[in-house]
Amino acid sequence: MNMNRKSRNIIIVFLAVVIIGVVGYFISANRAPKLMTPDFVHKLLLTRDQSKLDAISKQLTVQFPHDTAELQNMLRFTSPDAREFAAQVLVRIGTTDAIQLLIQSIKVESDPATKDNLTELLKGITNVAGVPALISCAMDVSDLSMHRVCRNLLSSLPDPTVSLDLIAKIEQDVGTGKMEPIIYAVAHLTNESAIPALISGAKSNSEVTARASIEGLGNIATPNSFAALFDIISTNNLTTRGEVARIVILQSALASKDASLVATCKRVIETSKNQTTIETAVDGLIAIHASEALVALQEELAQTKDIVLKSYLSAALGRRQKIFGPGR
């Protein structure tokens, strides 16, 4: 009886070992190839075996972040192509952990050409999940090159949640005195998708947030962002925010060659009840290089019956001529 029980136990243990072995075999058989040597990846990159490279990329993505050993190993390969391939995978993953790993690899990259290529790959990030890593990098001024890259990248990402995150970061830590890179990023936002967040930021209780948001609207410099700036002047007349918005409009108008801004300024002249806002729109037309701005000033001068505005428009045409020359 005891012998039968002992035999049964032996058989059960034996079967368990066999089953574990079979399962392990099938798991390993169905996995993408392990990247054991630099030569393995390097050969695939040389032969451009895209199907196998895609399989490796997929497997590395699935493994991340639980198993990063192979990716970290690839980032240390002597082959620049292999390091760049690993960077492509990290950008595709796009999470904070992945972008942090890529940023760190760029910081320690010794080959200037490869470092430039890795940096360009970083600029291809589209996943907003990596934004916290970019914010952390932007705030780290120990590596000024990467600090600027990440700061500028934050300004250019098109997802509207990025501008919300940046403004929230300023609001959260504005008293620390360490927010300058994030303030810069907000003031240099480039995508129209950020306009709603910037309009909200311009109403913040924090003057720092408000100023950065107003400057961001000026940097975008589209009809919609200009309309928002004119609204800020109208509702903040004779205040610091209104004055900042006025200066930002004039600076942006002078730098812009976009004729579409002319219609926005013209509409403000014709519809606004606020004298400061109207004068800012006229001054904007003085500064916009496009010939349509000159035409708009001439039309407004001919149409208006307001004596004060007519005088301001006449002087504006003279000032524009001094900037751009006669007939311009």
C-alpha positions, 0 to 999 in steps of 0.5 A, a space after each residue: 500500500 505504501 509502495 503504491 502511494 510512493 509510486 503514484 507520487 513519483 509518477 505525479 512528479 515525473 508528469 509535472 516535470 514533463 508538462 512544465 518542460 513542454 509548456 516551456 518549450 512552446 513558450 520559447 518556440 513562439 517567442 521572437 528570437 532572443 537578442 543574445 549577440 550584437 551580430 544577430 541584430 547587426 546582420 538583420 539590419 544589414 540585410 534589411 530583413 524587415 519581417 524579423 526586425 518587426 518581430 523583434 520590435 514587437 517582442 521588445 515592446 511586449 516585454 517592456 517595462 517588465 524586461 528591459 535587459 535586451 533593449 538596454 543591451 542593444 543601446 550599448 552595442 558597438 553598431 550605431 544602427 543597432 543603437 538607433 533601432 533600439 531608440 526607434 523601439 523606445 519611441 514607439 513604446 513612448 511611455 515615461 519609462 521608455 522615454 527616460 531610457 532613451 534620454 539617458 542613452 542620448 546623454 551618454 552617447 559618445 558618437 556625435 553623429 549617432 547622438 544627433 540621430 538618436 535626438 532626431 528620433 526622440 523628436 518623433 515622439 507622439 505618445 503623450 504618456 512620455 510627457 512626464 519624462 520630457 518635463 523632467 529632462 527639460 527641468 534638468 539643466 545639468 545637460 543643457 543640450 538635452 534640456 533645450 531639446 526636451 523643452 522645445 519638444 514640449 512646445 511643439 507636441 500637437 496633443 492639447 493635453 500637453 499644454 494642460 499638463 505644462 500649465 498645471 505644472 507651473 501652477 503646482 510649483 510656481 513658488 519653487 523658482 524652478 519652473 523657468 523651462 516649463 514657463 518657456 515651453 508654454 510661452 513657445 507653444 506652436 500648435 493651435 490645439 493649445 489655444 483653449 488651454 492658453 485662454 484658460 491659463 491667461 485667466 489664472 490667479 498666477 501672474 506667471 501662468 497668465 503671462 506665459 499663456 498670453 505669450 504662448 497665444 502670441 507665439 502661435 500667431 493665428 487668427 484664432 490666437 490673435 482673437 483670443 489676445 484681443 479679447 484679453 485686452 478688452 477684458 483686462 484694459 489698463 492692466 498688466 495682462 492687457 498690456 502684455 497682450 498688446 505687446 505680444 500682438 505687436 511683436 507677433 504681427 511684426 514677425 509674421 508674414 501671414 496675411 490671414 491675420 489682417 482680417 482678424 485685425 480689421 474685424 476688431 477695428 470694425 466691431 470692438 467698443 474698446 479704444 485700446 483694443 481698436 488701437 492695438 488692431 490698427 498698430 497690428 496692421 502697421 506691423 504686418 508685412 503683407 500688402 493686405 495690411 496696407 489695403 486694410 488700413 486704407 479701407 478703414 480710413 476711407 470708411 470710418 466716420 469716427 474722427 478720433 479713429 480717422 486721425 489714428 488711422 491716418 497717422 498709422 499709414 504714415 508710420 507704416 510707410 516709415 517701416 516698409 517704404 512708400 506704397 507698402 
